[in-house]
């Protein structure tokens, strides 16, 4: 009678739940730690690559993070780092308090601008193929802050003005690309219009926000 694939031959003993020796356990732990380290290095490398591509105005990058729901943490990190860079770069003007203000402003502004852009872009000025949600705008707009990391060089007094001027224009261009890709626009000028409207409304909202909290102290 033929044996099936899963049958045990007579007389064979199969040991189960055999404990590992200390040496084997150490080898296994080292392998797992190396695997975790490799994954961590890969994730960091991927993040750095995305930040560079965002700063290079790579439209495909914005399509990529639009579709990647797991990129929200990375987008927030870019916003926070850009805010810190702005605070450090302007420390000669605003003092150390500017670091906190810059970071909070970046985060609040990010949420507000993304929401306004979502409403204007999908409800008021959509194109026939426009389909997006708030999360997609948060991710793409978050990565458009990548050029703002260079604002840290504003800490050099002679570079402060030119650094903030160039990075502001750079971030605006990145924002237009981010919005265009997230909203699936064919027209870049429509994306420009949405960004301008969003910037105006966001600026007004931020003024009210800080005047309220500033006046409440």
C-alpha positions in Angstrom: 0.0 0.0 0.0 1.4 3.3 -1.1 2.0 6.0 1.5 0.5 9.5 1.0 2.7 12.5 0.9 1.9 13.5 4.4 2.3 10.1 6.0 5.1 9.1 8.3 7.1 6.0 7.6 7.0 3.3 10.2 9.6 3.4 12.8 10.3 7.1 12.2 10.3 9.5 15.1 9.6 13.2 14.5 10.6 15.4 17.3 8.4 18.4 17.9 8.9 21.5 19.9 12.6 21.0 20.3 14.0 23.8 22.3 16.8 25.9 20.7 20.3 25.9 22.2 21.7 29.3 23.4 23.9 29.5 20.3 21.0 28.9 18.0 18.9 31.4 19.9 21.6 34.0 19.6 21.9 33.3 15.8 18.2 33.7 15.4 18.1 36.9 17.3 20.9 38.4 15.3 19.2 37.4 12.0 15.9 39.1 13.2 17.8 42.2 14.3 19.6 42.4 11.0 16.3 42.0 9.2 14.7 44.8 11.3 17.7 47.0 10.7 17.6 46.4 7.0 13.9 47.3 6.9 14.5 50.4 8.9 17.3 51.5 6.6 15.1 50.8 3.6 12.3 52.9 5.0 14.7 55.8 5.8 16.2 55.5 2.3 12.7 55.5 0.8 11.8 58.6 2.8 14.9 60.5 1.8 14.4 59.5 -1.8 10.8 60.8 -1.7 11.8 64.1 -0.1 14.5 64.7 -2.8 12.0 63.8 -5.5 9.4 66.1 -4.0 12.0 69.0 -3.9 12.9 68.2 -7.5 9.2 68.7 -8.5 8.9 65.1 -9.7 5.2 64.8 -10.7 5.4 61.0 -10.4 6.3 61.3 -6.7 3.2 63.3 -6.0 1.1 60.6 -7.8 2.9 58.0 -5.7 2.2 59.5 -2.3 -1.4 60.4 -3.4 -2.0 56.6 -3.8 0.0 55.5 -0.8 -2.2 55.8 2.3 0.7 54.7 4.4 2.7 57.9 3.5 0.7 60.1 5.9 3.3 59.9 8.6 6.1 60.8 6.1 4.1 63.7 4.9 3.6 65.0 8.4 7.3 64.5 9.1 8.2 66.7 6.1 5.9 69.4 7.3 7.3 69.3 10.9 10.9 69.3 9.6 10.1 72.3 7.3 8.6 74.1 10.2 11.6 73.5 12.4 13.9 74.6 9.6 11.9 77.8 9.2 12.1 78.4 12.9 15.9 77.8 13.1 16.5 79.8 9.9 14.6 82.8 11.4 16.0 82.5 14.9 18.0 85.7 14.4 14.7 87.6 13.9 12.1 85.8 16.0 14.4 84.2 18.6 14.2 80.7 19.9 10.4 81.0 20.3 10.2 81.1 16.5 11.1 77.4 16.4 7.9 76.4 18.2 5.8 79.0 16.4 7.2 77.9 13.0 6.5 74.2 13.7 2.9 74.8 15.0 2.2 77.2 12.1 3.4 74.7 9.6 1.2 71.9 11.0 -1.9 74.1 11.4 -1.4 75.7 8.0 -0.9 72.3 6.4 -4.3 71.0 7.7 -6.1 74.2 6.8 -4.7 74.6 3.4 -5.2 70.9 2.5 -8.9 71.1 3.6 -9.5 74.4 1.7 -7.9 73.0 -1.4 -10.0 69.8 -1.1 -13.2 71.9 -0.9 -12.3 74.3 -3.7 -10.7 71.7 -5.9 -13.4 69.0 -5.7 -16.6 71.0 -5.0 -16.1 74.4 -6.6 -13.5 74.0 -9.4 -13.4 70.3 -10.3 -12.6 69.0 -13.8 -14.7 66.1 -15.1 -12.1 63.5 -14.0 -11.4 65.0 -10.6 -11.6 62.5 -7.8 -9.8 63.0 -4.5 -10.2 62.9 -0.8 -8.9 64.9 2.1 -6.1 62.4 2.9 -4.7 62.5 -0.7 -4.5 66.3 -0.4 -2.8 66.1 3.0 -0.2 63.7 1.7 0.7 65.5 -1.5 0.6 69.0 0.0 2.7 67.7 2.9 5.5 66.6 0.6 5.3 69.9 -1.3 6.9 71.4 1.9 10.2 69.6 1.1 11.9 72.7 -0.3 11.2 74.4 3.0 13.9 72.2 4.6 16.5 74.6 3.1 15.2 77.5 5.2 17.5 76.3 7.9 20.3 78.1 6.0 18.5 81.4 6.8 20.3 81.2 10.2 23.2 82.8 8.3 22.3 86.5 8.5 23.4 87.3 4.9 21.3 84.4 3.6 18.1 84.9 5.5 16.2 87.0 3.0 17.2 85.3 -0.2 16.8 81.8 1.4 13.2 82.5 2.4 12.3 84.2 -0.9 13.6 81.3 -3.0 12.2 78.6 -0.9 8.8 80.3 -0.7 8.6 80.4 -4.5 9.9 76.9 -4.8 7.3 75.6 -2.3 4.5 77.3 -4.2 5.5 75.6 -7.4 5.7 72.3 -5.6 2.3 73.0 -4.2 0.8 73.6 -7.6 2.2 70.3 -8.9 1.0 68.5 -5.8 -2.5 69.9 -6.2 -2.6 69.2 -10.0 -1.7 65.6 -9.5 -4.0 65.0 -6.5 -7.0 66.5 -8.2 -6.2 64.9 -11.5 -6.2 68.2 -13.3 -5.3 68.6 -16.9 -4.9 72.3 -16.5 -1.9 73.6 -14.5 -3.5 77.1 -14.4 -6.6 75.7 -12.7 -4.3 74.2 -10.1 -2.6 77.6 -9.7 -6.0 79.2 -9.2 -7.0 76.7 -6.5 -3.6 77.3 -4.7 -4.1 81.1 -4.8 -7.6 80.8 -3.4 -6.4 78.4 -0.8 -3.5 80.6 0.2 -5.7 83.6 0.6 -8.3 81.8 2.7 -5.6 79.9 4.7 -3.8 83.2 5.5 -7.0 84.8 6.7 -7.7 81.7 8.9 -4.2 81.7 10.3 -4.4 85.4 11.2 -7.7 84.8 13.0 -6.2 81.7 14.7 -3.1 83.4 16.1 -4.9 86.7 16.9 -7.4 84.6 19.0 -4.8 82.6 20.8 -2.5 85.6 21.1 -5.2 87.7 22.5 -6.3 85.1 25.0 -3.1 85.1 26.9 
